[in-house]
Structures are given as structure tokens and as C-alpha cells.
Amino acid sequence: MVRKLKVAILGVTGAVGQEFLGLLEERKFPIGELRPLASSRSAGKSIKFTGKTYKVEEAKPDSFKGLDIVLSSAGGSVSRVLAPHIVKSGALMVDNTSAFRMDPEIPLVVPEINPEDIARHKGIIANPNCSTIIMLVPLFPIHKVAKIRRIIAATYQAASGAGAKAMEELKIQAQDFLAGRPVKKQILPHQIAFNVFSHNSKIGPDGFCEEETKMMKETKKIFHDAEIRVTATCVRVPVFRAHSEALFIETERKIPVDEVRRLLSEAPGIKVIDDREKNYFPMPLEATGQDDILVGRLREDPTVTNGLTMFVSGDQIRKGAALNAVQIAEIAFKIK
């Protein structure tokens, strides 16, 4: 019998924090004590979990005593400050920020791909970038049998990736635009309603934005493959929730599309939506709220040797963030 755990959610009032609450209840995570934590701005607010009302506490260095696990999604700077205190308390920190992803001493885990890395943690396990997770879950079954040499990704990223306030901004902008009112932008750098623009993360000296660089570097670490070549172009689109990606890959050996379809149909965390006759393929609208990543448009790429291409959609807040972290916790504490 699994013992009940003392759990904190750091950043509980954010979009991912709220998703944590829903998933922990839905998956019947064995919680003996819940400690909802957030910034001083959110302290004192009320949240509900399993029919009970909890007061949000301000996250401080001494907030973690006696805990078993901290599910963290409060921003990289907060994670860096509080992580030493969490580890010292004896709790396991599953961190949803970019703070520790590329630290060679900290496992970067997608449970469908490298669950064995969980066992080597020293108090912190990093959750990958949402776009990386959505890309790699459907690519790993192919990589296992035909080794992927190169990945080209073009992303179509929802407002949810920028948080709950960005989702609300999309809604308000759409309403204002359709009503003929001036469209205001406060959260995102450009109008998101009826528009697309390059991902709103900092552009580096090499011309790649931070989101693209994360996908490129994290793939090597998760796949334990320093030689795999990855490039990406990340774009923000006027979708509330769930990211989509067009993926182009080259493998070491030719792998027929029918074999790819079979592999993906049998793999965990994936649902194949690939009806050519009806022109019915993955859509963010249908990926929203789903645990599985939707995969379709499976076809050979005739422009390269051993090339394949596909289109995927996955819920950025769910599998791209909160669900992946909860799955890590379940494995770490042998819950499932």
C-alpha cells in the first residue's frame, strides 16, 4: 500500500498550478497533506481541492519542512532561490521551469522516454520544455527502432504557453477586434488575435530564440544522443490551448509509413489521428484536455533519404507541463 504523501504546489495560482490540482485529484494521487504555495501577491487567496478549501501561503525558504514532494511551476528565478531549501528539507522537487534542465547533474525526464533517469536524482528532477515534450513523445518510438539523425520542427504555439493572462488577452483582443474597438496588447509583444508571430522569447546571437534553443539542447539530453541534429522555428498562434508542430525527420534506415503508424499506435502517451480519406488529422481543439499527444499526417518525405514527416498536437498545460511532472512523481514514489 502506498503511503500518503505531503505535497506542495509551488505556483498554485498559475495555469500549470491549477492543472496540477485537477490532475492530482483525477489520478487519485495519495495526498496526506496539501500545501498550496505562491508569491506574496497571491498569498491569502482560496483554492479548492477534493471538496476542501485551502488558503494559499507565501512561498518562503522555511515553507517546505516535512514535505515529500514539491511540484514547482513558479518561474525560473523563484526555483533557483528556493531549490536549495527544498532539497535541504528532504523533499523531492519536480521543477517545471527552465532553471535546471541543462544541469548535467539533474535528470531531465519524459516518463515515456527515459524514466530510468529518475532514479539518479539528488533532490531535483527537471520537467522539459512543453514543445520539447510534445515533439519527443511521438518521435521516440521511431528513434528506438530506426535512430533519428535529424529533426526539423516548426511549432504553432498556443497562448497558453505564455500563461493564463496571455490566454485572457487573446480572448479580449478577439472581442475588441470583432467589435471594431482598438486592440490593446499588454502581455504579449504583438497582437495575438488573428495574427501569428515569432515566439516571444529572447533572440540569441545565433538568430535562434530561447524556445528553439531549448528544443534543440533538451532533445540531446533526453535521448542521450549528443549527435542528433535538431533545428526549430517557433511561432505563436491565436489558439487558446494546446501546441501543434510540423516535424520532419531523417532516420538511419528507411522505415515504412505503415510501420511508423503501427509503432505509434502501440506506444504510450500517443493517439494516432490519421484519416487521409476524410482529411482528418490532429487539431489543438481536440488535443485540449487530453493526456495523449495526437499524431497524424504521416508520410514519407521524398526530398531526403529515409525522410518522414508528421503533424502533432498536444495540450501544453497538461502533458506539456503538469501531467509530465505528476507522472514523474508517480514513478519516483512508485505510485503507478
Summary of the structure (lengths in Angstrom):
residues: 336
radius of gyration: 20.1
end to end distance: 11.3
largest distance: 60.1
contacts: 1144
relative contact order: 0.15
helix: 33%
strand: 26%
